[in-house]
């Protein structure tokens, strides 16, 4: 079992050094119940959303993305798991396909480079054609090895993921605050919402990677000058010799219009979850007091992918 995100997000957030693995339990906060005051659709009548569970996903509908699914359902979306490899007939059942932290199968340790693709060439072609014809892809690929596992899919849409860790250069922490006031959170239909009550001024991410657009794309979350991208050979094994580059100007969130379809891409997954880590009952995601607008941001992304924005 990979230890990658099962403890990593919370350890970095609270400043724990990674000289050796620590034991922590991370689970979905089932008590998290955000209010949706003005649902976009009547209950059960909105667009169909498929959440990928066929690629060793760390985040699944009944697992760590249960709050993600419940929030969309409160907004009227019809949410279901996708438990088989991607074929066109399945994708035609939905308007939005969510892929969150997929990993390759097989016996190779995904935490050691090179990271294999989570998707075969036929699946990648299928998703590309489906988006080109009008589908909406919500691609969420966290820090190494999740970014590496999604690289071959992302590049089809002009998205260059980095299979590493975006960390504050001074503190080595991964907690990232994106705000409208400092320009790191873009003024965009996703952040403006449908009305003033959906207006987003800040979003928080909880340790991820950084990516660039290799072609047309619209930034949502831009990393600042104090962020480095660390590129270890083995996930979570850092030393003074670990390669690092500046991540200034790179992204953790953005959107792409592709053919008739749309793609939303994020380099961090916990921001759309609501999780608790033990010991300490620490919260990360939409249930964190640090991220009061993350839940509305999730809904705004869904609205953009649905064509409401």
N, C-alpha and C positions, 0 to 999 in steps of 0.2 A: 504494500500500500504506500502510495506517495505521501510524504509528510508535507509537501509544498505549502498548500494553503490551509492545511488542517490546523496549523498553529502560527504560520508566518505572519499573517496580517496583523494579528494582535500583538505579537512579540515586538515587531518593529514599532508599532504605534506607541507602545509603552516603554520603549527604550531598552529592551532586553537585548544583550549581546548574543551573537550567534556562534560563539566558540564551540558550543556543543548543543545538540538537540534538547529541547525541553518538552515535557509532556503536558499537553493541554487538550481539552475537549472543546470542540467548536460545533455549535448546533443552531438551528433556526429558532428565532424568537417567535414562538407561536402566539404569544400574547400581544404582539404588535398589531394594532388595528387602526391605521390612519383613516381619517374621515375623508370621504369624497363627497363634497357638498353639492357638486353639480356634475353628475355622471355624463360622459359624452354620449352614451347610448343607454336605452332601457336595458334592464338586467337580462343578460343572455341573448341580446339581439345585435351586438356589435360584431366587428370583424373577428374572424377566427385567427388565433395565435397558436402556433406550434412551438413547443420548447424542446429542443434537441436533447434526447437522452440515449442516443445510439452510439456515442463516441466517447465512452468513459468519462462523461462530463462530471466535473466536480460540483457543479450547481445543477440541480434537477428540480422539477416541479413539486415533488413531494418532499424534497430535502431542503437544501440551503436557499433555494429560490421559491419556497412556499410563500413567503410574504410578497415576492414579486408577482407571482401568479394571482394571489388573492387580491392584490391592489388592482390589477388589470380587470379581474372579474367584477370588482366593485364599480369599475368604470364602464361596465357593460360588455367587455370583451368576452369571447368564448375561448377559453384556454385549454389546451390538451397537450399531453406529451407526445413526442415523435420518437418512437423506440426502435425504428428500423432505419437502415441506410437510406440516404436521400434518393428518391425516384420522383419523376415529374408528377405521376398520378397522386402521390401523397401531398406534394407541395401545392398542387392545384386546390386542395381543400382549404388552404389558408391564405390570408393576406400578408401575415407577418410570420417569419421564421426567426426564432431566437436561438442563437448558439452561444452558450456561455461556458467558457473554460473546458473545451474539448481536449482530449488527450489521445495519443495513438494507442492502438492495441499491441499485442505481441509481448515478448519477454524482455525486450530491451528496457533498461531503466530510463524513463523519460527525463529524469533530472540530470543526466549526463549527456553532453553534446556528442554527436549531432542529434537534434530533436526531429523525429520523424513526423510526417503530416498525419493529422487525425483523420483525414479524408482522402479517399482514393480519387484518381483522375476523373472517373466517370461521375462521381458525386459533385466534384468541383464544377465540371462542365454543366451539370444539371442545375445547380444553384445559380450559376452565372446566367444561363439562358432564362431561367424562371424570373430572376430579377430584371433582366433586360426586357422581358415581356410584360413587366408590371408588378412583380412581387416586391416585397419589402423585407430586407435582411437586417436583423439586429445582431451584430457580431460583437461579442464581448470576449476579449482575450487578455488575460492578466499577465503578470510577470512570468519569467522563465519557470517552467517549460511551456506554459499555455500559449504564449505568443508564438513560439517556434512551431507548435502544433497547428496553428491557424495561418501561418505565413503564406502557404501556397494557395489558400482560398482568398485571403485578403488581397493579394497582389492582383487578382483578377479584376478588382475594382479600383486599382490605382492606390492601394493602401500598403505602405511599407512598415510592417510591425518590427519591433526590436525585441529580440529574445533575451531580455535582461531585466534589470531592476531600476526604476526611477526613484532616487533617494535624495533627500536634502543634503547638499554637499557639506554642510557644517555639522549636522546632527546625525546623519546617516539614518534618518527616519523617513518613512514613506507617506506620512499623513500630508495630503495636499489640499490646500484651500484655494478655490477658484472664485473670484469675486468680480462682479460687474464694475465696482469702483476702481479696481486697479487694472482693468482690461483683460485679465486672464480668463474671465468668463465673457464670451462674446454677446453682443447685442444681436439677436437672431430670432426668427419666429419660434424656435424651440424655447428660448429663454423669455420671450415676451408672452407666450401662451395665447389663449383665446380672449382673455379679458384681464383686467388688473389683478384679480385674485389669483391668477396663475403666473404672475410675473415672478421670475427667478432672479435673485440678487447674489446668491452664493450657492456653491455646490462643494461637497467634500469627497475626496477619494482616499482610499485606505491601503496604499501600496500597490503599485502596478508597474507597467512598462511605459514606453513612449513610442509614438509612431509619427510618420510623415505621410503626406499625400504626394504621390508621383503622378500628378495630373489634377484635374478639377476637383475641388473639395472645399468644404466650408468648416472652418474651425469652430468648436464650441468651448473647449477647455485647453488653454495654452500654458505650458510649463514656463516658469520664470528662470531668471539668470542663476538662481542658487541651486538648481537641480542638476545632478549628474546621472548619467546612465551607466550602471555597472554591468559588466558582461563577463560573468564567471564561466568557467568550464563546467562546473557542477553547481546546481541550484543551491543557494544559501551558503556556499563556501567561498568566503571572501578573504583576501589577504592584501598586503600593500602592493602586490604585483598584479592584482586583478585589473584588467583593462577598464578604463572609465573615460567617458567623453562627456562634454557638456550637453545637457538635454534642453538648454534654453531655446525656446521657440518651437520645440516639439510639442506634440499633442497627447492628451489623454481622452479627448472626446471630439468627435466631428461627424459630419454627414456628407454623403455623396449622392448626387443624382446620376443614375446609370440607366441609359436607355429610357424605357418607360417606367422604371422602378426606382427604388430608393434604398440606400444603405445608411445605417447609423452604426458607428464603430466606437468602441470604448476600450481603453487599455487598462481597465480596472473593474473588477466584478463585485466586490463587497459593497460598493456604493449603492447598488440596486438590491442589496439583500437587507436582512435585519437579523444579525447574528449575535450570539452570546458565547463568550469564551470563559472557561473555567480553568484554574481557580480565579476568583475575583469577580465573576459575573460582569465581565466587561462587555460593552456593546460596541458594535461596529456596523455601519450601514445606515439605513433609514431610521433605525431606532436610536441612533446616537444623538445626544444633545448637541453635538457639534454640527450635525447635518439636518437641520429642521426643514430644509426645502428639497432634500433629495427625493422624497416621495413624489412631490409635485413635478419635479424634473423628470422622473421616470414616466409619469403620465404624459408630460409634454412631448417626450421623445416618441411615445406610442402614437400620440395625436399627429405628429409630423409624418411618421411612417404610414399612418392611415390616410393621409391627405387632408386632415382637418386643419393643419397649419401649413 
